């Protein structure tokens, strides 16, 4: 039987889908790429981080039915945790679970119904994911204790739970046999270890001997300390790319969001990173048009962005979510939000180009990942700069040293040294 996977949302969802794929392959099923029309089963991993993400999750049922007409559909993830009834009665949907119990999905192939339960209190281990050649995701944490006023995820994923250190290291060593880069991921990665009497310094020390580049996914400002940065600096395989989630650059808005820092503290963390990793990249997330955000607040955010000198920004217009604290707050006018998105996008592009220009003329190590346009191989440097090289000068899944020549498309054009 042929099995397909359709995954929306975060890297944690991707890790969990890859794990399910490995389990199915071990059971003798054939894993197919994309929505193969002959697929017998389709596993859909859903997302609920915004209203739009949840809407897309629901729409995917129709897409699966159109492209895989004979397939039974198994639904899991945050959107089905939040609104299981939106999925259980749709055509060809056999099983609906939520954000927990995914490891049991492969034992429900002959069942039908909705099996959504509360999020677990303990970390749920899954099989080692299906192996990827280039970059692998390694889930080390689940859940969140932050309860930001705009976010549903703590209610859907549960409280923060850490994966055991030994389990992480064993999987990292196995991944490094195939992949040249491993991305550590979690719902709130920065909270790893707090519930098992460990901290990130323990993890960093244990990962130093892994024969692959190690990259951290999204971090919270609280994790940035001199000790943490010093430990990373001593880590020979660390990729100096810090995705430091900011959400707003204004104290008034941060307080309304229930974020646990102010602008001064955040910028201090940014300065620490720039000092210890001058070649590193700091990227961030930004919510535009949060309720209570005035024009003055937005102007302060723009100034904070300039001071931080972000290499890139993921921009999200505020998405109102029923069940959150912020739903009670008055919305900012929609047209005004669009104008603010345009302004911050222009600033993002300006800073991104500045970051790229600083690297022109330098030599960088690049992991080649895929071919594009029939001419180039595309990969990323350790600081996650997107690099294009002539496809005839390298192979996919190689670590090569390149000289960066100029800005090109959404990255830089380079040549093999």
BELSULBEL-V272119 format. One record per residue. PHI is phi in degrees with one decimal (999 if undefined). NEAR is the number of other ideal C-beta (glycine too) atoms within 12 Angstrom. Layout:
phi | near
PHI | NEAR
PHI | NEAR
This chain:
phi | near
999 | 21
-99.4 | 25
-125.9 | 39
-116.8 | 37
-127.6 | 45
-123.3 | 40
-122.0 | 34
-109.4 | 36
90.6 | 36
-85.0 | 38
-65.5 | 33
-63.5 | 45
-59.2 | 41
-64.4 | 30
-59.1 | 42
-66.2 | 46
-66.1 | 41
-63.4 | 37
-65.9 | 36
-61.8 | 44
-61.8 | 37
-63.7 | 29
-62.0 | 30
-65.5 | 34
-64.7 | 24
-65.2 | 17
-81.5 | 19
102.2 | 13
-81.8 | 25
-95.8 | 18
-87.5 | 30
-109.8 | 26
-82.7 | 14
66.1 | 19
-90.6 | 29
-62.7 | 24
-64.0 | 18
-96.6 | 19
-61.7 | 33
-91.3 | 26
-134.4 | 39
-130.5 | 46
-99.8 | 47
-108.1 | 48
-97.3 | 42
-101.4 | 46
-133.9 | 40
-135.0 | 42
-66.7 | 38
-136.8 | 29
-60.3 | 26
-63.8 | 21
-63.5 | 29
-68.8 | 32
-62.8 | 21
-62.8 | 25
-60.3 | 39
-66.8 | 33
-63.0 | 22
-65.2 | 37
-62.0 | 35
-63.1 | 22
-63.5 | 25
-64.0 | 37
-61.6 | 24
-73.5 | 17
-92.0 | 23
-130.3 | 32
-61.4 | 20
-100.6 | 21
-84.2 | 33
-82.2 | 31
-111.8 | 42
-116.2 | 46
-110.1 | 48
-147.0 | 50
111.9 | 48
-71.4 | 45
-66.6 | 42
-74.6 | 45
-67.4 | 42
-72.7 | 35
-137.1 | 30
-61.7 | 31
-66.6 | 17
-70.6 | 25
-119.6 | 40
-67.1 | 26
-101.6 | 19
-80.8 | 27
-55.7 | 19
69.7 | 29
-77.7 | 35
-95.0 | 32
-132.5 | 34
-123.4 | 40
-123.0 | 40
-106.5 | 36
-84.3 | 43
-116.7 | 32
75.9 | 30
-63.6 | 48
-65.8 | 24
-94.0 | 23
-57.1 | 41
-70.2 | 33
-101.4 | 18
-110.9 | 25
-65.1 | 24
-105.8 | 12
-103.9 | 18
-148.6 | 17
142.1 | 18
-107.1 | 27
-127.1 | 27
-75.4 | 30
-128.2 | 21
-64.1 | 17
-61.7 | 31
-75.4 | 23
-91.7 | 15
-111.0 | 18
-68.2 | 32
-98.3 | 32
-74.8 | 25
-129.3 | 31
-63.2 | 29
-55.6 | 31
-62.4 | 39
-56.4 | 31
-71.9 | 25
-111.8 | 30
-75.8 | 21
-99.1 | 29
-129.3 | 38
-117.3 | 39
-98.1 | 36
-123.0 | 45
-79.0 | 44
-121.2 | 45
-156.7 | 45
-142.5 | 41
78.2 | 37
-155.6 | 35
-107.2 | 27
-78.5 | 28
50.7 | 25
-61.3 | 34
-68.6 | 31
-101.3 | 42
-116.2 | 37
-94.6 | 36
-57.1 | 39
-59.9 | 33
-77.4 | 27
-97.3 | 39
-99.0 | 43
88.7 | 32
-74.1 | 28
-62.2 | 33
-138.8 | 34
-102.6 | 35
-79.5 | 37
-64.0 | 25
-61.9 | 27
-60.7 | 17
-62.1 | 25
-62.2 | 37
-65.4 | 27
-58.7 | 19
-67.2 | 37
-62.1 | 38
-61.3 | 23
-66.7 | 24
-62.7 | 37
-66.4 | 26
-70.5 | 19
-117.1 | 23
-97.4 | 34
-92.2 | 35
-145.2 | 40
-123.0 | 41
-106.6 | 38
-76.6 | 45
-140.1 | 36
-173.6 | 41
-69.2 | 43
-135.1 | 38
-52.9 | 40
-65.7 | 38
-90.5 | 34
-56.1 | 42
93.4 | 30
-61.9 | 25
-96.7 | 23
-128.4 | 23
58.6 | 11
-131.8 | 23
-144.3 | 24
-61.1 | 37
-63.6 | 24
-63.4 | 25
-66.7 | 38
-58.2 | 35
-59.4 | 22
-75.8 | 28
-94.1 | 37
-62.6 | 22
-95.0 | 16
-67.8 | 33
-86.4 | 21
-159.3 | 35
-66.0 | 36
-113.7 | 39
-121.3 | 40
-97.5 | 45
-83.7 | 36
-57.2 | 34
-119.8 | 37
-99.1 | 39
-58.3 | 35
-60.0 | 24
-78.9 | 37
-80.1 | 37
-133.8 | 23
-56.2 | 18
-65.4 | 19
-63.2 | 34
-67.3 | 31
-63.7 | 21
-64.0 | 26
-63.9 | 37
-62.9 | 22
-84.5 | 17
-96.5 | 29
-65.3 | 19
-103.7 | 27
-77.6 | 35
-93.1 | 37
-78.2 | 33
-125.2 | 36
-111.8 | 42
-90.9 | 37
-101.2 | 43
-69.3 | 39
-105.1 | 43
74.9 | 41
-153.8 | 45
-107.5 | 40
-130.4 | 34
-60.7 | 24
-59.7 | 23
-71.8 | 39
-59.6 | 34
-64.9 | 21
-65.4 | 29
-79.3 | 37
63.8 | 23
-80.5 | 33
-100.5 | 23
-156.3 | 30
-115.5 | 23
-63.0 | 29
-59.3 | 18
-63.7 | 23
-62.7 | 36
-64.6 | 30
-62.8 | 21
-63.9 | 33
-61.5 | 36
-61.9 | 23
-60.7 | 29
-65.3 | 40
-60.1 | 27
-70.6 | 18
-84.8 | 26
-126.1 | 28
-61.1 | 18
-89.1 | 28
-78.2 | 36
-117.0 | 38
-116.9 | 42
-116.0 | 36
-153.8 | 40
-109.2 | 34
-139.6 | 39
-96.6 | 44
-105.6 | 40
82.1 | 38
-61.6 | 41
-51.5 | 30
83.4 | 29
-73.4 | 40
-84.9 | 22
-62.2 | 19
-65.3 | 15
-62.0 | 30
-65.1 | 34
-62.0 | 21
-63.6 | 25
-60.1 | 41
-60.1 | 30
-66.3 | 18
-62.7 | 33
-60.4 | 41
-61.9 | 21
-65.6 | 23
-74.5 | 36
54.9 | 28
-63.2 | 41
-75.3 | 40
-163.6 | 35
-137.1 | 40
-91.8 | 26
-104.7 | 32
-129.8 | 29
-62.4 | 30
-56.4 | 41
-116.9 | 28
-72.5 | 29
-124.5 | 33
-59.0 | 17
99.1 | 23
-100.0 | 31
-63.6 | 23
-69.5 | 32
-63.8 | 19
-81.9 | 16
-87.8 | 22
-68.0 | 16
-77.5 | 21
-79.0 | 29
-53.2 | 17
-58.9 | 15
-66.4 | 13
-65.8 | 20
-62.4 | 27
-61.1 | 18
-63.2 | 19
-66.9 | 34
-60.5 | 26
-61.0 | 19
-63.4 | 25
-72.9 | 38
-65.4 | 24
-61.9 | 18
-66.5 | 32
-57.1 | 31
-63.0 | 22
-62.3 | 22
-68.3 | 28
-62.3 | 33
-65.5 | 23
-61.3 | 20
-62.0 | 34
-66.1 | 35
-61.0 | 20
-63.2 | 24
-95.7 | 36
-62.1 | 24
93.3 | 16
-93.7 | 25
-97.4 | 21
-138.7 | 37
-83.7 | 31
-127.7 | 45
-97.7 | 39
-76.5 | 36
-122.1 | 32
-158.5 | 25
-93.9 | 20
-135.3 | 22
59.8 | 13
70.1 | 10
-125.2 | 16
-124.7 | 30
-101.1 | 35
-113.3 | 32
-152.4 | 40
-132.8 | 36
-73.9 | 41
-62.0 | 35
-88.8 | 36
69.3 | 37
-76.4 | 41
-80.3 | 36
-123.6 | 46
-111.1 | 37
-133.0 | 40
-57.7 | 25
-65.8 | 21
-83.3 | 13
-106.1 | 21
-157.7 | 29
-118.9 | 22
-67.2 | 24
69.9 | 25
-120.2 | 23
-94.4 | 30
-127.6 | 29
-99.0 | 24
-125.2 | 37
-105.1 | 24
-80.2 | 33
-99.2 | 25
-166.8 | 19
-67.3 | 24
-156.7 | 27
50.3 | 16
-101.4 | 18
-155.0 | 36
-133.3 | 37
-94.8 | 27
-138.4 | 39
-133.6 | 26
-65.0 | 27
-78.7 | 17
